[in-house]
């Protein structure tokens, strides 16, 4: 079996090289190395044994998690611990946390008192604040309802805890051998939308973006930028303190971290515009913030009615404020959740109007008008697709052959695997790889591609290591060297020093090469 895998990989590489008009000697792709062959053989040996496959994928180096909400990445057990420590209140009817002062007589005691008196239990709170013990068809709420209800329930327990959230998320990444996290978070977004509600008059049109821009800037929206940066500074300071970075040698200290400014889209258009503008300003001012994304349920009434306006907002900001990268939740819908007309255009408008460079979820692609044309455009441009298998199954009930995973791959759209909200869904990135292998009969070359795509299609600053991101052919400065197997020659070392993305990609190749030498132990435990 391993020989067949290697022959197929070699044939695919030869085709790619010839198509590029170069000889194999000029363009050495990492897939041709002996290390990759050994890892592929080990993968083939464990692929049909789920526990051993999990062990393999846990140790397998993963490039990046590009669709990861910071608050949703934290498991509910941590939220409960923080609520107990902070004296957070708990509503016995809604099961939601809230800030003190508490009101025990009114049914809102401190969580610690509610547990002590048997009014609730720690397990019951964890279940209410996550998808744990949710059973489709038996639980009272749908998966969609339960998932999105968790956020307002646990959100008050996260107050002042962004640093702890970051500690948890980066700890998971280190445990799973993930090199990079692109985390969605919303510093100062609520003050931004509140400012818009106060200062932008009703008679200013929802699509008069220039007028809204002038009003918001005169009202001091830009003053929120240093406050947002200070929030990130404080969170990262807690991360460094917790893991002893630098100098402790803890793997968490080596994780690359960048942020997407997370805009809450389930608000009136002017308030969404204010948040989006803040996101663009923040990305201009802080190199850690590498893009903007709109979040919250795409199927709510206000989003369905204002979706096109939101897309035009982002397009205007990209042209008139700064060319900030945009990744968008688009097509996180399916038939029955919304009327058919709402399935026809969300992905297309995210690309055409908002200029999205990545699409999150994209589950409803087959319902889009001219789906064939959109898929071909995504492959050619390219616009990567962020796939979250667990999330799509839990929220939309779309899984297996019903999921467009293989459709995107068939069209050549770059695919990345991600967690979405690992703490809420009770998954991790290894589980996403495991599900993909189990459900879609993937090869080692496939998971290599997903791992590399997690860095190639990130918004990390600098140029990519790959001149050809399909055949994984290095740029000219690194030609002649096999990334991960050879030391970078002088010109390549200079290139890597100047390009953060390429440097992290080179490190991934080093990790993959080292993993390949250890993979045989996982394939043959004797």
C-alpha positions in Angstrom: 0.0 0.0 0.0 2.8 2.4 0.9 4.5 1.9 -2.5 1.2 2.8 -4.2 0.9 6.0 -2.2 4.5 7.0 -3.0 4.0 6.3 -6.8 0.9 8.4 -6.8 2.6 11.2 -5.0 5.6 11.1 -7.4 3.3 11.1 -10.4 1.3 14.1 -9.1 4.6 16.0 -8.5 5.9 15.2 -11.9 2.7 16.5 -13.5 2.9 19.7 -11.5 6.6 20.3 -12.3 6.1 19.8 -16.0 3.1 22.1 -16.0 5.3 24.7 -14.4 7.9 24.3 -17.1 10.7 23.3 -14.8 12.7 20.2 -14.1 12.5 18.1 -10.9 16.1 19.1 -10.1 15.1 22.8 -10.2 11.9 22.4 -8.1 12.3 20.0 -5.2 9.0 19.6 -3.3 9.0 18.3 0.2 6.6 15.5 -0.8 9.5 13.7 -2.6 11.6 13.3 0.5 12.3 9.9 2.1 10.9 11.3 5.4 7.5 11.9 3.8 7.6 8.4 2.5 8.2 6.9 5.9 5.4 9.0 7.4 3.0 7.9 4.6 3.7 4.3 5.3 3.1 4.7 9.0 -0.1 6.6 8.3 -1.3 3.7 6.1 -0.6 1.3 8.9 -2.7 3.1 11.4 -5.4 4.6 9.2 -8.0 1.8 9.8 -7.4 1.6 13.6 -9.2 4.7 15.0 -7.4 4.9 18.4 -3.9 4.6 16.8 -5.0 7.0 14.0 -5.8 9.5 16.8 -2.4 9.0 18.3 -0.8 9.6 14.9 -2.7 12.7 14.3 -2.2 14.1 17.8 1.5 14.0 17.2 1.3 15.1 13.5 2.4 18.8 13.2 -0.5 21.0 12.1 0.3 24.3 10.5 -2.5 26.5 11.8 -6.1 26.9 13.0 -7.5 29.8 11.1 -11.1 29.7 12.2 -11.0 29.8 16.0 -13.2 32.0 18.2 -11.2 32.7 21.4 -14.1 32.6 23.8 -15.6 29.5 22.2 -12.2 27.8 22.3 -12.4 27.5 26.1 -14.0 24.5 27.7 -16.9 25.2 30.0 -15.1 23.7 33.0 -12.8 26.7 32.9 -15.7 29.1 32.8 -17.2 27.4 35.9 -13.9 27.7 37.8 -13.6 31.4 37.0 -17.3 32.0 38.0 -16.7 30.3 41.3 -13.5 32.3 41.9 -15.1 35.6 40.9 -18.4 35.4 42.8 -20.3 35.3 39.5 -24.1 35.1 39.8 -26.2 32.3 38.2 -29.8 32.6 37.0 -31.6 29.4 38.0 -34.1 29.8 35.2 -32.1 30.9 32.2 -28.9 29.0 33.4 -26.9 32.1 32.5 -24.1 33.8 34.4 -24.3 37.4 35.4 -22.2 40.0 37.2 -22.6 40.7 40.9 -24.5 41.8 43.0 -26.4 38.6 43.1 -30.0 38.2 44.3 -30.6 34.8 45.9 -34.3 35.6 46.7 -34.9 36.6 43.1 -33.5 33.3 41.7 -30.1 34.7 40.9 -27.7 33.4 43.6 -23.9 33.3 43.4 -23.0 30.2 41.4 -20.9 28.8 44.3 -24.0 29.1 46.6 -26.3 27.6 44.1 -24.0 24.6 43.8 -23.5 24.3 47.6 -27.3 24.4 48.2 -28.0 21.8 45.5 -30.0 24.3 43.3 -27.8 23.3 40.4 -24.6 21.2 40.0 -21.3 21.8 38.3 -22.2 19.1 35.7 -25.5 20.8 34.9 -23.7 24.1 34.4 -21.1 22.6 32.1 -23.9 21.0 30.1 -25.8 24.3 29.8 -22.6 26.2 28.8 -21.5 23.7 26.1 -22.7 20.8 23.8 -21.7 18.2 26.4 -24.4 15.5 26.8 -26.5 17.1 24.0 -28.4 14.4 22.1 -29.9 15.2 18.7 -33.6 14.4 18.6 -33.8 13.8 22.3 -32.6 17.1 23.9 -35.3 19.8 24.0 -33.4 22.3 21.9 -32.0 21.8 18.4 -28.2 21.6 18.0 -28.4 25.1 16.5 -30.3 26.5 19.5 -28.2 24.8 22.1 -24.9 25.9 20.5 -25.8 29.6 20.2 -27.5 29.7 23.6 -24.3 28.8 25.3 -22.5 32.1 24.5 -24.8 34.5 26.4 -25.0 32.0 29.2 -21.2 31.8 29.9 -20.1 35.2 28.5 -20.5 37.1 31.8 -18.1 34.5 33.4 -15.4 35.6 30.9 -15.3 39.2 32.1 -11.7 40.2 32.6 -10.5 36.8 31.6 -9.2 37.3 28.1 -5.7 36.4 29.3 -6.9 33.2 30.8 -8.8 32.4 27.6 -5.6 32.9 25.7 -3.7 30.7 28.1 -6.2 27.9 27.5 -6.4 28.2 23.7 -2.6 28.3 23.3 -2.1 25.4 25.7 -4.4 23.3 23.6 -2.5 24.3 20.4 0.8 23.3 22.0 -0.6 19.9 23.1 -1.7 19.2 19.6 1.5 20.3 17.8 -0.1 23.2 16.1 2.3 26.0 15.1 -0.1 29.0 14.6 -3.4 30.3 15.9 -5.4 33.0 14.2 -7.9 33.9 16.9 -11.1 35.8 16.5 -11.7 38.2 19.4 -13.7 41.5 19.9 -11.7 44.1 21.9 -13.7 47.3 22.2 -16.4 46.2 19.8 -19.3 46.8 22.2 -18.1 50.4 22.9 -17.8 50.9 19.1 -21.4 49.9 18.4 -22.6 51.9 21.3 -20.9 55.0 20.0 -22.6 54.5 16.6 -26.0 54.2 18.4 -25.4 57.5 20.1 -23.8 59.7 17.4 -25.0 58.5 13.9 -28.4 60.1 13.2 -31.3 58.0 11.9 -31.5 60.1 8.8 -28.1 59.0 7.7 -28.6 56.2 5.2 -27.5 52.7 6.1 -25.3 52.6 3.0 -24.0 56.2 3.2 -20.7 54.8 4.4 -18.8 58.0 3.8 -21.1 60.0 6.1 -20.9 57.3 8.8 -17.2 57.3 8.6 -16.9 61.1 9.0 -19.3 61.1 12.0 -17.6 58.2 13.8 -14.1 59.5 13.3 -15.1 63.0 14.6 -16.8 61.3 17.5 -13.6 59.7 18.5 -14.0 56.1 17.3 -10.2 55.9 16.8 -9.7 56.5 20.5 -10.9 52.9 21.0 -7.8 51.6 19.1 -5.3 52.1 21.9 -7.8 50.6 24.4 -8.2 47.6 22.2 -4.4 47.2 21.9 -4.1 47.5 25.6 -6.5 44.6 26.0 -4.4 42.4 23.7 -1.2 43.5 25.6 -2.7 42.5 28.9 -3.9 39.1 27.6 -0.5 38.3 26.1 1.3 39.4 29.3 -0.8 36.9 31.2 0.1 34.3 28.5 3.8 35.0 29.0 3.5 35.0 32.8 1.7 31.6 32.8 4.0 29.8 30.5 7.2 31.6 31.5 7.8 33.0 28.0 10.5 33.5 26.9 13.0 31.2 28.4 11.0 28.4 30.0 11.1 26.1 27.0 7.4 25.5 27.2 6.0 24.6 23.7 3.3 27.2 24.2 5.9 29.9 23.9 6.6 28.9 20.3 3.0 29.2 19.0 2.5 31.9 16.5 -0.4 34.1 17.5 -2.4 36.6 15.4 -5.9 38.0 15.7 -8.9 38.7 13.6 -11.0 41.7 14.7 -14.4 40.0 15.4 -17.4 42.1 14.5 -20.8 41.1 16.0 -23.1 41.2 12.9 -26.5 40.7 14.6 -27.0 44.5 15.1 -28.4 47.3 12.9 -26.1 48.2 10.0 -24.7 51.4 11.4 -23.5 49.6 14.5 -22.0 46.8 12.4 -20.2 49.5 10.3 -18.7 51.1 13.4 -17.3 47.8 14.6 -15.9 47.0 11.2 -14.3 50.4 10.9 -12.7 49.9 14.3 -11.4 46.5 13.1 -9.8 48.1 10.0 -8.3 50.9 12.2 -7.0 48.3 14.7 -5.4 46.2 11.9 -3.7 49.3 10.6 -2.3 50.2 14.0 -1.4 46.8 15.4 0.5 44.1 13.4 -0.9 41.4 15.6 -4.4 42.1 14.2 -4.2 40.7 10.7 -7.8 40.8 9.5 -11.5 41.3 10.1 -14.4 38.8 10.3 -18.1 39.1 10.9 -19.5 36.6 13.5 -22.8 35.5 15.1 -25.6 33.5 13.5 -25.9 34.1 9.8 -29.5 33.0 9.8 -31.0 35.6 12.2 -33.6 37.9 10.8 -31.5 41.1 10.9 -28.5 39.4 9.2 -30.7 38.0 6.5 -32.2 41.4 5.8 -28.9 43.4 5.9 -26.4 40.8 4.6 -25.7 42.6 1.3 -25.3 45.9 3.2 -22.7 44.3 5.5 -20.8 43.0 2.5 -20.8 46.4 0.9 -19.6 48.0 4.1 -16.5 45.8 4.1 -15.9 46.4 0.4 -16.0 50.2 1.0 -13.7 50.0 4.0 -11.2 48.0 2.1 -11.1 50.6 -0.7 -11.3 53.8 1.4 -9.6 53.0 4.7 -7.0 50.2 4.2 -6.7 46.9 2.2 -7.1 44.8 5.4 -7.6 41.1 4.7 -11.1 39.8 5.3 -12.3 36.3 6.2 -16.0 35.8 6.4 -18.6 33.5 7.8 -20.6 32.9 4.7 -22.9 30.0 3.8 -23.2 28.6 7.3 -26.7 27.7 6.3 -28.7 24.8 4.9 -32.0 24.0 3.4 -34.8 24.3 6.0 -32.9 26.6 8.3 -33.7 29.6 6.1 -35.9 30.0 3.0 -34.3 28.9 -0.3 -33.7 32.5 -1.6 -31.3 33.1 1.3 -29.1 30.2 0.2 -28.4 31.7 -3.2 -25.9 34.5 -2.8 -24.1 34.7 0.6 -20.8 33.1 -0.6 -20.7 35.0 -3.9 -21.3 38.4 -2.2 -18.7 37.7 0.4 -16.2 37.3 -2.4 -17.4 39.8 -4.9 -18.6 42.7 -2.6 -16.6 42.2 0.6 -13.4 40.9 -1.1 -13.2 37.9 1.3 -9.9 36.0 0.9 -11.2 33.1 3.0 -14.7 31.7 3.4 -15.7 30.2 6.8 -18.0 27.2 6.6 -19.5 27.6 3.1 -21.8 24.7 3.7 -24.6 25.9 1.4 -22.4 26.2 -1.7 -24.4 23.7 -3.7 -27.5 26.0 -3.3 -25.8 29.1 -4.6 -26.7 30.6 -7.9 -23.9 29.5 -10.3 -22.2 27.3 -7.7 -19.9 25.9 -10.4 -18.7 29.4 -11.3 -18.1 30.4 -7.7 -16.1 27.2 -7.0 -14.0 27.8 -10.1 -13.4 31.3 -9.0 -12.4 30.3 -5.5 -9.9 27.8 -6.9 -8.4 30.3 -9.4 -8.2 33.4 -7.2 -7.7 31.6 -4.8 -10.2 32.0 -2.0 -9.6 29.3 0.7 -12.4 27.5 2.5 -12.3 27.1 6.2 -13.9 23.7 7.0 -15.2 22.9 10.6 -16.7 19.4 10.4 -17.8 19.1 14.0 -19.4 22.5 14.1 -21.3 21.9 10.8 -22.6 18.6 12.1 -23.6 20.0 15.5 -25.2 23.3 14.4 -26.5 22.4 10.9 -26.8 18.6 11.0 -24.7 18.4 7.8 -22.0 15.7 7.8 -20.5 12.9 5.8 -21.5 12.8 2.1 -23.9 15.6 2.6 -21.1 18.0 3.5 -19.4 19.8 0.6 -15.9 18.9 1.8 -15.2 16.7 -1.2 -16.8 19.2 -3.6 -14.4 21.9 -2.6 -11.5 19.5 -3.0 -12.7 18.3 -6.4 -12.7 21.9 -7.7 -9.2 22.5 -6.3 -10.4 25.1 -3.8 -7.7 25.4 -1.0 -9.1 23.7 2.1 -8.1 24.3 5.7 -9.3 22.3 8.7 -10.2 24.2 11.9 -12.0 24.0 15.2 -14.4 26.9 15.2 -15.5 26.7 18.9 -13.6 23.8 20.4 -14.7 24.4 24.0 -18.4 24.7 23.1 -18.4 21.8 20.6 -16.1 19.6 22.8 -13.6 18.9 20.0 -10.0 19.8 19.1 -8.0 20.2 15.9 -6.8 16.7 16.0 -10.4 15.5 16.1 -11.1 17.6 12.9 -8.3 15.8 11.1 -9.5 12.5 12.5 -13.0 13.0 11.3 -11.8 14.1 7.9 -9.6 11.0 7.5 -12.4 8.7 8.7 -15.2 10.2 6.6 -13.4 11.0 3.4 -10.7 8.3 3.1 -7.8 10.8 3.1 -4.2 10.0 2.3 -1.1 11.2 4.1 -0.5 13.7 1.2 -4.0 15.1 1.9 -3.4 15.8 5.6 0.1 17.2 4.7 -1.7 19.6 2.3 -4.2 20.7 5.0 -1.4 21.3 7.5 0.5 23.4 5.0 -2.6 25.3 3.9 -3.1 26.3 7.5 -0.1 28.6 7.1 -0.2 29.3 3.4 -3.6 30.8 3.6 -3.2 32.6 6.9 -3.0 36.3 7.0 0.4 36.2 8.7 2.7 38.9 7.5 5.3 38.4 4.8 5.6 36.3 1.7 4.9 32.6 1.5 7.7 30.0 1.2 5.8 28.4 -1.6 6.1 29.8 -5.2 3.6 27.2 -6.1 1.2 26.5 -3.2 -0.4 23.5 -4.9 2.8 21.5 -5.7 4.6 23.1 -2.7 7.5 24.3 -4.7 9.8 26.8 -2.8 10.4 30.3 -3.9 13.6 31.0 -6.0 15.6 32.1 -2.9 15.1 28.7 -1.4 15.4 26.7 -4.6 17.7 23.7 -4.4 16.9 23.0 -0.8 14.3 20.7 0.6 12.6 22.6 3.4 12.8 20.7 6.6 15.4 18.3 5.3 18.2 20.8 4.5 19.6 23.8 6.3 18.4 27.0 4.4 21.2 28.3 2.1 22.2 32.0 2.7 19.8 33.5 0.2 17.0 31.4 1.7 17.9 32.3 5.3 17.8 36.0 4.3 14.3 35.5 2.8 13.1 33.7 5.8 14.3 36.4 8.2 12.4 39.0 6.2 9.1 37.0 5.9 7.4 35.8 9.0 5.0 33.5 7.1 7.8 31.8 5.2 9.8 31.4 8.4 6.9 29.6 10.1 6.3 27.5 7.1 10.0 26.4 7.1 9.6 25.5 10.8 6.6 23.4 9.9 8.7 21.5 7.4 11.3 20.9 10.0 8.6 19.6 12.4 7.2 17.4 9.6 10.6 15.9 8.9 11.3 15.2 12.5 7.8 13.7 12.9 8.4 11.4 10.0 11.4 9.8 11.7 9.2 9.1 14.8 6.0 8.0 12.9 7.3 4.4 12.5 6.9 3.9 16.3 3.2 4.7 16.0 2.8 2.3 13.2 4.7 -0.6 14.8 4.6 -0.4 18.6 6.5 -3.8 18.9 
